Amino acid sequence: MSTALSPIESQFATEEEAQAHDRWFRAKVEEALADPRPLVPHDAVLADIRGVIAAAEAKRR
């Protein structure tokens, strides 16, 4: 039987949904931790994002 959750306390409708999301999230974290690719420095990520934002703003004009 499914246990209903309050929308004030949880973004999920049932305990089963919350547990399924938790399992999925933990699997994604483990996958990321096991990724052998080199880490990208924070400054490099921000520079890329700023470029994407600047390009989008220029396109809107």
Steps between C-alpha positions, in 0.01 A plus 500: 500500500620848417554750779384848397728792583404859571601749228616727783753239613599333173506563128390140446146367524596172666779351707569255216558789258736663749695177544520442124635852450752449779626177337526674161681799649749284690572299185569822306737621774687169497521518120645851519753403766616206289540714185868481397498825303703788646319757710417837346609798710219720631637810326500319165136396544399855592684641200316257270163586655567873472576447132171314450308775679674776302423323172133460596475866599663609174258283304201659674606849392 
